[in-house]
């Protein structure tokens, strides 16, 4: 496979792989502190090279201040972000969190358009685009999730829906802005049934093609595309060997320190 190294393809092409843990509505702020401390120790013990594979956690909003304090006090090389953001500037939006508030907490990233938000909260492509613009405006890198349901897959194939979802966002992304895309087939999330690396690669390549068409080759070459959906230590290697997959968005398996740490250290088990 062209461009693929023993370490996986992403780093060979200058995109630093990103392993991101989406905690969803799990772990309160005290549990978050203990988790991030243990994760940092586990990776340090294993001599993890944070420059070679970036690590990020996405705790609930109420944990973010505690995580910020810990990361900053102990100078931990772990990135963090929120799981959602308001499209609006501060004002009369009860229950919402402005991008500028997340920036104050030094969030590097924010997940936008996760399938649970699209399904359970009826988030539309327009809202996902508006939230993406708000994040970029506040200097936060949006991690935009796209993916097809089982029904979409049967009706339209794997790429059509994720492509349409991404194109709706690309229209609003200013040239030069950094963003990350997570391809997460909805049927693979939390089901224990991950896509095959080949399936995921095909969709990731199509998504990269759409970025190239809209924002140019440099943007396409520099944008990280993650796979998400039942990723665990046992299957991460297959995804990371793919030329267009630059990391993973991990749900359930990100809640176990040792399991998540093993996913982060996938280079130890790629190509061996
Ligand atoms: C997710 O919710 O983003 C996800 C990928 O979950 P899981 O890893 O549990 O499938």
Boltz pocket constraint, residues with backbone or C-beta under 6 A from the ligand:
constraints:
  - pocket:
      binder: B
      contacts: [[A, 22], [A, 184], [A, 188], [A, 189], [A, 190], [A, 191], [A, 192], [A, 228], [A, 229], [A, 230], [A, 231], [A, 249], [A, 250], [A, 251], [A, 252], [A, 253]]
      max_distance: 6.0
